[in-house]
Amino acid sequence: MVQPIIYLGYVVYSLLHLGYKPVYMLTYHCQVSMDLNSASTVVLQVLTQATSQDTAVLKPAEEQLKQWETQPGFYSVLLNIFTNHTLDINVRWLAVLYFKHGIDRYWRRVAPHALSEEEKTTLRAGLITNFNEPINQIATQIAVLIAKVARLDCPRQWPELIPTLIESVKVQDDLRQHRALLTFYHVTKTLASKRLAADRKLFYDLASGIYNFACSLWNHHTDTFLQQVSSGNEAVILSSLERTLLSLKVLRKLTVNGFVEPHKNMEVMGFLHGIFERLKQFLECSRSIGTDNVCRDRLEKTIILFTKVLLDFLDQHPFSFTPLIQRSLEFSVSYVFTEVGEGVTFERFIVQCMNLIKMIVKNYAYKPSKNFEDSSPETLEAHKIKMAFFTYPTLTEICRRLVSHYFLLTEEELTMWEEDPEGFTVEETGGDSWKYSLRPCTEVLFIDIFHEYNQTLTPVLLEMMQTLQGPTNVEDMNALLIKDAVYNAVGLAAYELFDSVDFDQWFKNQLLPELQVIHNRYKPLRRRVIWLIGQWISVKFKSDLRPMLYEAICNLLQDQDLVVRIETATTLKLNILLKITDQFLPVRIYISRYFFKKLFLLMSLNTILYTKLSMCYLLKLNLKIRPYVGCLVQYLPLLWKQSEEHNMLRCAILTTLIHLVQGLGADSKNLYPFLLPVIQLSTDVSQPPHVYLLEDGLELWLVTLENSPCITPELLRVFQNMSPLLELSSENLRTCFKIINGYIFLSSTEFLQTYAVGLCQSFCELLKEITTEGQVQVLKVVENALKVNPILGPQMFQPILPYVFKGIIEGERYPVVMSTYLGVMGRVLLQNTSFFSSLLNEMAHKFNQEMDQLLGNMIEMWVDRMDNITQPERRKLSALALLSLLPSDNSVIQDKFCGIINISVEGLHDVMTEDPETGTYKEKEMSGLWIPKFYHADDLAPLCIPQLALKDPVHMVSLQQFIYEKLKAQQEMLGEQGFQSLMETVDTEIVTQLQEFLQGF
């Protein structure tokens, strides 16, 4: 292994800084090569400190490791440490993590401080020397980091990786075989995820080359497992099953992602056809491997993985899947809808089989055009197979089994209804819940099949409805549950049944009477009926029936069962009140007032979810109940107080307040006595509830500022919470910056005088460790402060400005950062010349240069990097700022005169437009470019937003006139001949363009 090169003086300094006693010290100051053991000892010492729970020890160690990240040889040392199995596990774990993060940051050749090719070659060889890591978690991390390197280097720079892995998975040693197989999987998974055409081609070649081996490997491990199941040795069975699972994972990636036309590859199709037989074998194994067996979890994961192979292949290659349609449907329907699956299926497997049926039924690739002749042969073939399978008896059986078996409320659900009614009502609906949960999965499958084959299934469902006419015996729980299931089906198929069900008659004769049955055992039907009405009201429901419905709703809001009340509230807010037209507005207001009263009354019963739903209902009404917001404001403080132990409820209250403030606009100031303490608590990181409330609390804080006509002392005081929030450096930083901007725009002087010193300290700390995007956000806040208050702003943020100046001089390489630097410095130069002079003097001392020389360097870099600036406002700002240096007899400024004029003409091109009638140029409107869309239109006047724009020279000064005045002043200073000599330094084409823009002056 190549010995790492470490700067000894740097290491010794670092160790002294951390309080270590140096093991050795050299007196000469040259770069010295340390041997691997010495370097490992040094780094090991710091890694050990970095695992400490004592922050006083931990923080300096982390800082030291961060500094070492860019040192040559550091990752060779880490490799030496985490492959040493005698060391502490925590230290090895940390070494692996630092190595993995280093790959992300420094492995690419174009990365700053990139690793040398020599060291990378050494590291690649070291990573695959041995696959004998004894700790599972560390082994997984090593496999992941090898995959990360493979993503960048395999196969071009690392051609030996795959052959090495293939040889390693053949060895007889169990540990080495497992670790190599684990790595093989992660490498395959990573390479399969690459999407560039060239990378896809490489993966296709790889898959073609190793697919036969992967199939053989999987078959071997699968057969071995099936043979060992009967042995009863759980450890041996589990080990074999783990290898089966990993080899199947590899084969899944190769099968799904490794072929353009997989149906033309006999090995691929042979594997896919073989899945069904293997699935049957593994399902039968579940009879002997009970739920309490340690192998059960891995067995179920393997069974699910088989189904994932089929689902992924269908999703990626629908036409290649055509030969598998028949067998997939036969297999899935037999195990899910017949007695075949009894005793061997489990919920997750049933969900996967239903998803497979659903994806075949709904797959657009299998749906022919209305004109069959326009459809492809592949589509027609798939459609023919589907139609041949979904016969009337099959569809009828699927529909009846879905409704009478899978739609029935289970014993577990009924128990949950009684013991945790609010938990019962949290339905897993929406999004992709149907992919993972049984009830939404069955309902989505029913909807898709009913939609696809509605002519066949409508009579079946109507027949089931017909048999359930009239009241149901409250003593017959099974009959009640069956009716609940049928009603569920009728609600889900509402749009398909539009022409087949006279819902108005059914409502009057059947559903309304059932809502009036108050027996406790009838509550499942009361809940289901009000849900059913909510489904149908947007499909078919006469307006003259609504008074009866509203009366029923009011009664159900007082139902003795909480689940019924919650379902009523949900239906009310989602469907019914949204359908109330203006003629029903009195009803809306009545229900609103009534609902608020019920809301607070039910709080005494600790109905957390009910309150959440009630809040959401309120938001649907928004400004239409603005005159009645008083009753809500009356209840919210009481709800907040009573929900002290329920943070999730408080999140719902915060969300309600956000929408309430948005609805009230500037009038929300009247809520401050309640609102501001809520914001104070929610955003105080020293208070335990902030873990739950912080995100919503920050959003409420921001919305409050957006709708505030002015800053009050109380609102200003809330800002005390900001400094600890910035220290968190969490994902909420962006919202924090928006809040700071809000204070700057509303009351810059008072705010800066009170908080700028602490804020500047926080920003300085952030800039040391934040991402490039984060740096830009910080500097944009500083820029806004300079815009709004050009006198006080530079003084308050003075510690940051040298950092900005230095970035410009050194030519910051990220364009967006450089653009922001120039924007900040442009504000200082243009609007506070005296402060810029003192800053230039300070930086000249730091750089040990003359002020004029440093100014010249800055102008030169500014001109050179002008293309980094894309915003018209900032481009105009740059032109104004550099022009503000004129008139000048300073030789350096005159030497840069050509660049200043170039930028000025570029700025004119950005902001000027030609009048087609007169042929003259006029400047475009710039106002509004930098003012955030903070406020509602109705609230603009009291917030005096236009006055902010009036103070900004970028918006108020004409660049055309400013150039003319500066050039005229320069001419007067130098005289005609001197000025002409200066103009001759400018390109003639630029001069011509300048003259065109200035004609008329």
QUIHU-V73193 format. One record per residue. N is the residue number from 1. RES is the residue in one letter. SS is DSSP state (alpha for helix, beta for strand, coil for the rest). BURIAL is I if it has 9 or more other C-alpha atoms within 8 Angstrom, else O. Layout:
BEGIN
N_RES_SS_BURIAL / N_RES_SS_BURIAL
END
This chain:
BEGIN
1_M_coil_O / 2_V_coil_O / 3_Q_coil_I / 4_P_coil_I / 5_I_beta_I / 6_I_coil_I / 7_Y_coil_I / 8_L_alpha_I / 9_G_alpha_O / 10_Y_alpha_O / 11_V_alpha_I / 12_V_alpha_I / 13_Y_alpha_O / 14_S_alpha_I / 15_L_alpha_I / 16_L_alpha_I / 17_H_alpha_O / 18_L_alpha_O / 19_G_coil_O / 20_Y_coil_O / 21_K_coil_O / 22_P_coil_O / 23_V_coil_O / 24_Y_coil_O / 25_M_coil_O / 26_L_coil_O / 27_T_coil_O / 28_Y_coil_O / 29_H_coil_O / 30_C_coil_O / 31_Q_coil_O / 32_V_coil_O / 33_S_beta_I / 34_M_coil_I / 35_D_coil_O / 36_L_alpha_I / 37_N_alpha_O / 38_S_alpha_O / 39_A_alpha_I / 40_S_alpha_I / 41_T_alpha_O / 42_V_alpha_O / 43_V_alpha_I / 44_L_alpha_I / 45_Q_alpha_O / 46_V_alpha_I / 47_L_alpha_I / 48_T_alpha_I / 49_Q_alpha_I / 50_A_alpha_I / 51_T_coil_I / 52_S_coil_I / 53_Q_coil_O / 54_D_coil_O / 55_T_alpha_O / 56_A_alpha_O / 57_V_alpha_I / 58_L_alpha_I / 59_K_alpha_I / 60_P_alpha_I / 61_A_alpha_I / 62_E_alpha_I / 63_E_alpha_O / 64_Q_alpha_I / 65_L_alpha_I / 66_K_alpha_O / 67_Q_alpha_O / 68_W_alpha_O / 69_E_coil_I / 70_T_coil_I / 71_Q_coil_I / 72_P_coil_I / 73_G_coil_I / 74_F_alpha_I / 75_Y_alpha_I / 76_S_alpha_I / 77_V_alpha_I / 78_L_alpha_I / 79_L_alpha_I / 80_N_alpha_I / 81_I_alpha_I / 82_F_alpha_I / 83_T_coil_O / 84_N_coil_O / 85_H_coil_O / 86_T_coil_O / 87_L_coil_I / 88_D_coil_O / 89_I_alpha_O / 90_N_alpha_O / 91_V_alpha_I / 92_R_alpha_I / 93_W_alpha_I / 94_L_alpha_I / 95_A_alpha_I / 96_V_alpha_I / 97_L_alpha_I / 98_Y_alpha_I / 99_F_alpha_I / 100_K_alpha_I / 101_H_alpha_O / 102_G_alpha_I / 103_I_alpha_I / 104_D_alpha_I / 105_R_alpha_I / 106_Y_alpha_I / 107_W_coil_I / 108_R_coil_I / 109_R_coil_O / 110_V_coil_O / 111_A_coil_I / 112_P_coil_O / 113_H_coil_O / 114_A_coil_I / 115_L_coil_I / 116_S_coil_O / 117_E_alpha_O / 118_E_alpha_O / 119_E_alpha_I / 120_K_alpha_I / 121_T_alpha_O / 122_T_alpha_I / 123_L_alpha_I / 124_R_alpha_I / 125_A_alpha_O / 126_G_alpha_O / 127_L_alpha_I / 128_I_coil_I / 129_T_coil_O / 130_N_coil_O / 131_F_coil_I / 132_N_coil_O / 133_E_coil_I / 134_P_coil_O / 135_I_coil_O / 136_N_alpha_O / 137_Q_alpha_O / 138_I_alpha_I / 139_A_alpha_I / 140_T_alpha_I / 141_Q_alpha_I / 142_I_alpha_I / 143_A_alpha_I / 144_V_alpha_I / 145_L_alpha_I / 146_I_alpha_I / 147_A_alpha_I / 148_K_alpha_I / 149_V_alpha_I / 150_A_alpha_I / 151_R_alpha_I / 152_L_alpha_O / 153_D_alpha_I / 154_C_coil_I / 155_P_coil_I / 156_R_coil_O / 157_Q_coil_O / 158_W_coil_I / 159_P_coil_I / 160_E_alpha_O / 161_L_alpha_I / 162_I_alpha_O / 163_P_alpha_O / 164_T_alpha_I / 165_L_alpha_I / 166_I_alpha_I / 167_E_alpha_O / 168_S_alpha_I / 169_V_coil_I / 170_K_coil_O / 171_V_coil_I / 172_Q_coil_O / 173_D_coil_O / 174_D_alpha_O / 175_L_alpha_I / 176_R_alpha_I / 177_Q_alpha_I / 178_H_alpha_I / 179_R_alpha_I / 180_A_alpha_I / 181_L_alpha_I / 182_L_alpha_I / 183_T_alpha_I / 184_F_alpha_I / 185_Y_alpha_I / 186_H_alpha_I / 187_V_alpha_I / 188_T_alpha_I / 189_K_alpha_I / 190_T_alpha_I / 191_L_alpha_I / 192_A_alpha_I / 193_S_coil_O / 194_K_coil_I / 195_R_coil_O / 196_L_coil_O / 197_A_alpha_O / 198_A_alpha_O / 199_D_alpha_I / 200_R_alpha_I / 201_K_alpha_O / 202_L_alpha_O / 203_F_alpha_I / 204_Y_alpha_I / 205_D_alpha_I / 206_L_alpha_I / 207_A_alpha_I / 208_S_alpha_I / 209_G_alpha_O / 210_I_alpha_O / 211_Y_alpha_I / 212_N_alpha_I / 213_F_alpha_O / 214_A_alpha_I / 215_C_alpha_I / 216_S_alpha_O / 217_L_alpha_I / 218_W_alpha_I / 219_N_alpha_O / 220_H_alpha_O / 221_H_alpha_I / 222_T_alpha_I / 223_D_alpha_O / 224_T_alpha_I / 225_F_alpha_I / 226_L_alpha_O / 227_Q_alpha_O / 228_Q_alpha_I / 229_V_alpha_I / 230_S_alpha_O / 231_S_alpha_O / 232_G_coil_O / 233_N_coil_O / 234_E_alpha_I / 235_A_alpha_O / 236_V_alpha_O / 237_I_alpha_I / 238_L_alpha_I / 239_S_alpha_O / 240_S_alpha_I / 241_L_alpha_I / 242_E_alpha_I / 243_R_alpha_I / 244_T_alpha_I / 245_L_alpha_I / 246_L_alpha_I / 247_S_alpha_I / 248_L_alpha_I / 249_K_alpha_I / 250_V_alpha_I / 251_L_alpha_I / 252_R_alpha_I / 253_K_alpha_I / 254_L_alpha_I / 255_T_alpha_I / 256_V_alpha_I / 257_N_alpha_O / 258_G_coil_I / 259_F_coil_I / 260_V_coil_O / 261_E_coil_O / 262_P_alpha_I / 263_H_alpha_I / 264_K_alpha_O / 265_N_coil_O / 266_M_alpha_O / 267_E_alpha_O / 268_V_alpha_I / 269_M_alpha_I / 270_G_alpha_O / 271_F_alpha_I / 272_L_alpha_I / 273_H_alpha_I / 274_G_alpha_O / 275_I_alpha_I / 276_F_alpha_I / 277_E_alpha_O / 278_R_alpha_O / 279_L_alpha_I / 280_K_alpha_O / 281_Q_alpha_O / 282_F_alpha_I / 283_L_alpha_I / 284_E_alpha_I / 285_C_alpha_I / 286_S_alpha_I / 287_R_alpha_I / 288_S_alpha_O / 289_I_coil_I / 290_G_coil_O / 291_T_coil_O / 292_D_coil_O / 293_N_coil_O / 294_V_coil_O / 295_C_coil_I / 296_R_alpha_I / 297_D_alpha_O / 298_R_alpha_I / 299_L_alpha_I / 300_E_alpha_O / 301_K_alpha_I / 302_T_alpha_I / 303_I_alpha_I / 304_I_alpha_I / 305_L_alpha_I / 306_F_alpha_I / 307_T_alpha_I / 308_K_alpha_I / 309_V_alpha_I / 310_L_alpha_I / 311_L_alpha_I / 312_D_alpha_I / 313_F_alpha_I / 314_L_alpha_I / 315_D_alpha_O / 316_Q_alpha_O / 317_H_coil_I / 318_P_coil_I / 319_F_coil_I / 320_S_coil_I / 321_F_coil_I / 322_T_alpha_I / 323_P_alpha_O / 324_L_alpha_I / 325_I_alpha_I / 326_Q_alpha_I / 327_R_alpha_O / 328_S_alpha_I / 329_L_alpha_I / 330_E_alpha_O / 331_F_alpha_I / 332_S_alpha_I / 333_V_alpha_I / 334_S_alpha_I / 335_Y_alpha_I / 336_V_alpha_I / 337_F_alpha_I / 338_T_coil_O / 339_E_alpha_O / 340_V_alpha_O / 341_G_alpha_I / 342_E_coil_O / 343_G_coil_O / 344_V_coil_I / 345_T_coil_I / 346_F_coil_O / 347_E_alpha_O / 348_R_alpha_I / 349_F_alpha_I / 350_I_alpha_I / 351_V_alpha_I / 352_Q_alpha_I / 353_C_alpha_I / 354_M_alpha_I / 355_N_alpha_I / 356_L_alpha_I / 357_I_alpha_I / 358_K_alpha_I / 359_M_alpha_I / 360_I_alpha_I / 361_V_alpha_I / 362_K_alpha_I / 363_N_coil_I / 364_Y_alpha_O / 365_A_alpha_O / 366_Y_alpha_I / 367_K_coil_I / 368_P_coil_I / 369_S_coil_O / 370_K_coil_O / 371_N_coil_O / 372_F_alpha_O / 373_E_alpha_O / 374_D_alpha_O / 375_S_coil_I / 376_S_coil_O / 377_P_alpha_O / 378_E_alpha_I / 379_T_alpha_I / 380_L_alpha_I / 381_E_alpha_I / 382_A_alpha_I / 383_H_alpha_I / 384_K_alpha_O / 385_I_alpha_I / 386_K_alpha_I / 387_M_alpha_O / 388_A_alpha_O / 389_F_alpha_I / 390_F_coil_O / 391_T_coil_O / 392_Y_alpha_O / 393_P_alpha_O / 394_T_alpha_I / 395_L_alpha_I / 396_T_alpha_I / 397_E_alpha_I / 398_I_alpha_I / 399_C_alpha_I / 400_R_alpha_I / 401_R_alpha_I / 402_L_alpha_I / 403_V_alpha_I / 404_S_alpha_I / 405_H_alpha_O / 406_Y_alpha_I / 407_F_coil_I / 408_L_coil_I / 409_L_coil_O / 410_T_coil_O / 411_E_alpha_O / 412_E_alpha_O / 413_E_alpha_I / 414_L_alpha_I / 415_T_alpha_O / 416_M_alpha_I / 417_W_alpha_I / 418_E_alpha_O / 419_E_alpha_O / 420_D_coil_O / 421_P_alpha_I / 422_E_alpha_I / 423_G_alpha_O / 424_F_alpha_I / 425_T_alpha_I / 426_V_coil_O / 427_E_coil_O / 428_E_coil_O / 429_T_coil_O / 430_G_coil_O / 431_G_coil_O / 432_D_coil_O / 433_S_alpha_I / 434_W_alpha_I / 435_K_alpha_I / 436_Y_coil_I / 437_S_coil_I / 438_L_alpha_I / 439_R_alpha_I / 440_P_alpha_I / 441_C_alpha_I / 442_T_alpha_I / 443_E_alpha_I / 444_V_alpha_I / 445_L_alpha_I / 446_F_alpha_I / 447_I_alpha_I / 448_D_alpha_I / 449_I_alpha_I / 450_F_alpha_I / 451_H_alpha_I / 452_E_alpha_O / 453_Y_coil_O / 454_N_alpha_I / 455_Q_alpha_O / 456_T_alpha_I / 457_L_alpha_I / 458_T_alpha_I / 459_P_alpha_O / 460_V_alpha_I / 461_L_alpha_I / 462_L_alpha_O / 463_E_alpha_O / 464_M_alpha_I / 465_M_alpha_I / 466_Q_alpha_O / 467_T_coil_O / 468_L_coil_O / 469_Q_coil_O / 470_G_coil_O / 471_P_coil_O / 472_T_coil_O / 473_N_coil_O / 474_V_coil_I / 475_E_coil_O / 476_D_coil_O / 477_M_alpha_O / 478_N_alpha_O / 479_A_alpha_I / 480_L_alpha_I / 481_L_alpha_I / 482_I_alpha_I / 483_K_alpha_I / 484_D_alpha_I / 485_A_alpha_I / 486_V_alpha_I / 487_Y_alpha_I / 488_N_alpha_I / 489_A_alpha_I / 490_V_alpha_I / 491_G_alpha_I / 492_L_alpha_I / 493_A_coil_I / 494_A_coil_I / 495_Y_coil_O / 496_E_coil_I / 497_L_coil_I / 498_F_coil_I / 499_D_coil_O / 500_S_coil_O / 501_V_coil_O / 502_D_coil_O / 503_F_alpha_I / 504_D_alpha_I / 505_Q_alpha_O / 506_W_alpha_I / 507_F_alpha_I / 508_K_alpha_I / 509_N_alpha_O / 510_Q_alpha_I / 511_L_alpha_I / 512_L_alpha_I / 513_P_alpha_I / 514_E_alpha_I / 515_L_alpha_I / 516_Q_coil_O / 517_V_coil_O / 518_I_coil_O / 519_H_coil_O / 520_N_alpha_O / 521_R_alpha_O / 522_Y_alpha_I / 523_K_alpha_I / 524_P_alpha_I / 525_L_alpha_I / 526_R_alpha_I / 527_R_alpha_I / 528_R_alpha_I / 529_V_alpha_I / 530_I_alpha_I / 531_W_alpha_I / 532_L_alpha_I / 533_I_alpha_I / 534_G_alpha_I / 535_Q_alpha_I / 536_W_alpha_I / 537_I_coil_I / 538_S_coil_I / 539_V_coil_I / 540_K_coil_I / 541_F_coil_I / 542_K_coil_O / 543_S_alpha_O / 544_D_alpha_O / 545_L_alpha_I / 546_R_alpha_O / 547_P_alpha_O / 548_M_alpha_O / 549_L_alpha_O / 550_Y_alpha_O / 551_E_alpha_O / 552_A_alpha_I / 553_I_alpha_I / 554_C_alpha_I / 555_N_alpha_O / 556_L_alpha_I / 557_L_coil_I / 558_Q_coil_O / 559_D_coil_I / 560_Q_coil_O / 561_D_coil_O / 562_L_alpha_I / 563_V_alpha_I / 564_V_alpha_I / 565_R_alpha_I / 566_I_alpha_I / 567_E_alpha_I / 568_T_alpha_I / 569_A_alpha_I / 570_T_alpha_I / 571_T_alpha_I / 572_L_alpha_I / 573_K_alpha_I / 574_L_alpha_I / 575_N_alpha_I / 576_I_alpha_I / 577_L_alpha_I / 578_L_alpha_O / 579_K_alpha_O / 580_I_coil_I / 581_T_coil_O / 582_D_alpha_O / 583_Q_alpha_O / 584_F_alpha_O / 585_L_alpha_I / 586_P_alpha_O / 587_V_alpha_O / 588_R_alpha_I / 589_I_alpha_I / 590_Y_alpha_O / 591_I_alpha_I / 592_S_alpha_I / 593_R_alpha_I / 594_Y_alpha_O / 595_F_alpha_I / 596_F_alpha_I / 597_K_alpha_O / 598_K_alpha_I / 599_L_alpha_I / 600_F_alpha_I / 601_L_alpha_O / 602_L_alpha_I / 603_M_alpha_I / 604_S_coil_O / 605_L_coil_O / 606_N_coil_O / 607_T_coil_I / 608_I_alpha_I / 609_L_alpha_I / 610_Y_alpha_I / 611_T_alpha_I / 612_K_alpha_I / 613_L_alpha_I / 614_S_alpha_I / 615_M_alpha_I / 616_C_alpha_I / 617_Y_alpha_I / 618_L_alpha_I / 619_L_alpha_I / 620_K_alpha_O / 621_L_alpha_O / 622_N_alpha_I / 623_L_alpha_O / 624_K_alpha_O / 625_I_alpha_I / 626_R_alpha_I / 627_P_alpha_O / 628_Y_alpha_O / 629_V_alpha_O / 630_G_alpha_O / 631_C_alpha_I / 632_L_alpha_I / 633_V_alpha_I / 634_Q_alpha_O / 635_Y_alpha_I / 636_L_alpha_I / 637_P_alpha_I / 638_L_alpha_O / 639_L_alpha_I / 640_W_alpha_I / 641_K_alpha_O / 642_Q_alpha_O / 643_S_coil_I / 644_E_coil_O / 645_E_coil_O / 646_H_coil_O / 647_N_alpha_I / 648_M_alpha_O / 649_L_alpha_I / 650_R_alpha_I / 651_C_alpha_I / 652_A_alpha_I / 653_I_alpha_I / 654_L_alpha_I / 655_T_alpha_I / 656_T_alpha_I / 657_L_alpha_I / 658_I_alpha_I / 659_H_alpha_I / 660_L_alpha_I / 661_V_alpha_I / 662_Q_alpha_I / 663_G_alpha_I / 664_L_alpha_I / 665_G_alpha_I / 666_A_alpha_I / 667_D_alpha_O / 668_S_alpha_I / 669_K_alpha_O / 670_N_alpha_O / 671_L_alpha_O / 672_Y_alpha_O / 673_P_alpha_O / 674_F_alpha_O / 675_L_alpha_O / 676_L_alpha_I / 677_P_alpha_O / 678_V_alpha_I / 679_I_alpha_I / 680_Q_alpha_I / 681_L_alpha_I / 682_S_alpha_I / 683_T_coil_I / 684_D_coil_I / 685_V_coil_I / 686_S_coil_O / 687_Q_coil_O / 688_P_coil_O / 689_P_coil_I / 690_H_alpha_I / 691_V_alpha_O / 692_Y_alpha_I / 693_L_alpha_I / 694_L_alpha_I / 695_E_alpha_O / 696_D_alpha_I / 697_G_alpha_I / 698_L_alpha_I / 699_E_alpha_I / 700_L_alpha_I / 701_W_alpha_I / 702_L_alpha_I / 703_V_alpha_I / 704_T_alpha_I / 705_L_alpha_I / 706_E_alpha_I / 707_N_coil_I / 708_S_coil_I / 709_P_coil_O / 710_C_coil_O / 711_I_coil_I / 712_T_coil_O / 713_P_alpha_O / 714_E_alpha_O / 715_L_alpha_I / 716_L_alpha_I / 717_R_alpha_O / 718_V_alpha_I / 719_F_alpha_O / 720_Q_alpha_O / 721_N_alpha_I / 722_M_alpha_O / 723_S_alpha_I / 724_P_alpha_O / 725_L_alpha_I / 726_L_alpha_I / 727_E_alpha_O / 728_L_alpha_O / 729_S_coil_I / 730_S_coil_O / 731_E_coil_O / 732_N_coil_O / 733_L_alpha_I / 734_R_alpha_O / 735_T_alpha_I / 736_C_alpha_I / 737_F_alpha_I / 738_K_alpha_I / 739_I_alpha_I / 740_I_alpha_I / 741_N_alpha_I / 742_G_alpha_I / 743_Y_alpha_I / 744_I_alpha_I / 745_F_alpha_I / 746_L_alpha_I / 747_S_coil_I / 748_S_alpha_I / 749_T_alpha_O / 750_E_alpha_O / 751_F_alpha_I / 752_L_alpha_I / 753_Q_alpha_O / 754_T_alpha_O / 755_Y_alpha_O / 756_A_alpha_I / 757_V_alpha_I / 758_G_alpha_O / 759_L_alpha_I / 760_C_alpha_I / 761_Q_alpha_O / 762_S_alpha_I / 763_F_alpha_I / 764_C_alpha_I / 765_E_alpha_O / 766_L_alpha_I / 767_L_alpha_I / 768_K_alpha_O / 769_E_alpha_O / 770_I_coil_I / 771_T_coil_O / 772_T_alpha_O / 773_E_alpha_O / 774_G_alpha_I / 775_Q_alpha_I / 776_V_alpha_I / 777_Q_alpha_I / 778_V_alpha_I / 779_L_alpha_I / 780_K_alpha_I / 781_V_alpha_I / 782_V_alpha_I / 783_E_alpha_I / 784_N_alpha_I / 785_A_alpha_I / 786_L_alpha_I / 787_K_alpha_I / 788_V_alpha_I / 789_N_coil_I / 790_P_coil_I / 791_I_coil_I / 792_L_alpha_I / 793_G_alpha_I / 794_P_alpha_I / 795_Q_alpha_O / 796_M_alpha_I / 797_F_coil_I / 798_Q_alpha_O / 799_P_alpha_O / 800_I_alpha_I / 801_L_alpha_I / 802_P_alpha_I / 803_Y_alpha_O / 804_V_alpha_I / 805_F_alpha_I / 806_K_alpha_O / 807_G_alpha_I / 808_I_alpha_I / 809_I_alpha_I / 810_E_coil_O / 811_G_coil_O / 812_E_coil_I / 813_R_coil_O / 814_Y_coil_O / 815_P_alpha_I / 816_V_alpha_I / 817_V_alpha_I / 818_M_alpha_I / 819_S_alpha_I / 820_T_alpha_I / 821_Y_alpha_I / 822_L_alpha_I / 823_G_alpha_I / 824_V_alpha_I / 825_M_alpha_I / 826_G_alpha_I / 827_R_alpha_I / 828_V_alpha_I / 829_L_alpha_I / 830_L_alpha_I / 831_Q_alpha_O / 832_N_coil_I / 833_T_alpha_I / 834_S_alpha_O / 835_F_alpha_I / 836_F_alpha_I / 837_S_alpha_O / 838_S_alpha_O / 839_L_alpha_I / 840_L_alpha_I / 841_N_alpha_I / 842_E_alpha_O / 843_M_alpha_I / 844_A_alpha_I / 845_H_alpha_I / 846_K_alpha_O / 847_F_alpha_O / 848_N_coil_O / 849_Q_coil_I / 850_E_coil_O / 851_M_alpha_I / 852_D_alpha_O / 853_Q_alpha_I / 854_L_alpha_I / 855_L_alpha_I / 856_G_alpha_I / 857_N_alpha_I / 858_M_alpha_I / 859_I_alpha_I / 860_E_alpha_I / 861_M_alpha_I / 862_W_alpha_I / 863_V_alpha_I / 864_D_alpha_O / 865_R_coil_I / 866_M_alpha_I / 867_D_alpha_O / 868_N_alpha_I / 869_I_coil_I / 870_T_coil_O / 871_Q_coil_O / 872_P_alpha_I / 873_E_alpha_I / 874_R_alpha_I / 875_R_alpha_I / 876_K_alpha_I / 877_L_alpha_I / 878_S_alpha_I / 879_A_alpha_I / 880_L_alpha_I / 881_A_alpha_I / 882_L_alpha_I / 883_L_alpha_I / 884_S_coil_I / 885_L_coil_O / 886_L_coil_I / 887_P_coil_I / 888_S_coil_I / 889_D_coil_O / 890_N_coil_O / 891_S_alpha_O / 892_V_alpha_I / 893_I_alpha_I / 894_Q_alpha_I / 895_D_alpha_O / 896_K_coil_I / 897_F_alpha_I / 898_C_alpha_I / 899_G_alpha_I / 900_I_alpha_I / 901_I_alpha_I / 902_N_alpha_I / 903_I_alpha_I / 904_S_alpha_I / 905_V_alpha_I / 906_E_alpha_O / 907_G_alpha_I / 908_L_alpha_I / 909_H_alpha_O / 910_D_alpha_I / 911_V_alpha_I / 912_M_beta_I / 913_T_beta_I / 914_E_beta_O / 915_D_coil_I / 916_P_coil_O / 917_E_coil_O / 918_T_coil_O / 919_G_coil_O / 920_T_coil_I / 921_Y_beta_I / 922_K_beta_O / 923_E_beta_I / 924_K_coil_O / 925_E_coil_O / 926_M_coil_O / 927_S_coil_O / 928_G_coil_O / 929_L_coil_O / 930_W_coil_O / 931_I_coil_O / 932_P_coil_O / 933_K_coil_O / 934_F_coil_O / 935_Y_coil_O / 936_H_coil_O / 937_A_alpha_O / 938_D_alpha_O / 939_D_alpha_I / 940_L_alpha_I / 941_A_alpha_O / 942_P_alpha_O / 943_L_alpha_I / 944_C_coil_O / 945_I_alpha_I / 946_P_alpha_O / 947_Q_alpha_O / 948_L_alpha_I / 949_A_alpha_I / 950_L_alpha_I / 951_K_coil_O / 952_D_coil_I / 953_P_alpha_O / 954_V_alpha_I / 955_H_alpha_I / 956_M_alpha_I / 957_V_coil_O / 958_S_coil_O / 959_L_alpha_I / 960_Q_alpha_I / 961_Q_alpha_O / 962_F_alpha_I / 963_I_alpha_I / 964_Y_alpha_I / 965_E_alpha_O / 966_K_alpha_I / 967_L_alpha_I / 968_K_alpha_O / 969_A_alpha_I / 970_Q_alpha_I / 971_Q_alpha_I / 972_E_alpha_O / 973_M_alpha_I / 974_L_alpha_I / 975_G_alpha_O / 976_E_alpha_O / 977_Q_alpha_O / 978_G_alpha_I / 979_F_alpha_I / 980_Q_alpha_O / 981_S_alpha_O / 982_L_alpha_I / 983_M_alpha_I / 984_E_coil_O / 985_T_coil_O / 986_V_coil_I / 987_D_coil_O / 988_T_alpha_O / 989_E_alpha_O / 990_I_alpha_I / 991_V_alpha_I / 992_T_alpha_O / 993_Q_alpha_I / 994_L_alpha_I / 995_Q_alpha_O / 996_E_alpha_O / 997_F_alpha_I / 998_L_coil_I / 999_Q_coil_O / 1000_G_coil_O / 1001_F_coil_O
END
